[in-house]
Amino acid sequence: MKKSKAIMASIEIEKNDDGFLARIPGIQGAFAEGDTVEEAVFNCIDVAKMIFVYRKERNESISFNGVITPQKT
């Protein structure tokens, strides 16, 4: 069975002039804007995924708290 990781992260959200800004303090560069809170969070999660893929491709450490979970087949 292939293993995958679930990431638990706090997301900080603040209102700005154009809508909302969401960021994950534990991941450098993981922030995004959106017109709504939901859109900002969704965009921020996408950015975090891209950061993880980039780091994995470069064999860099993905130092973030995670839990190993079995992946459904």
Buried (B, 14 or more C-beta within 10 A) or exposed (E): EEEEEEBEBEBEEEEEEEEBBBBBEBBEEBBBBBEEBEBBBBBBBEBBEEBBEEBEEEEEEBEBEEEEEEEEE
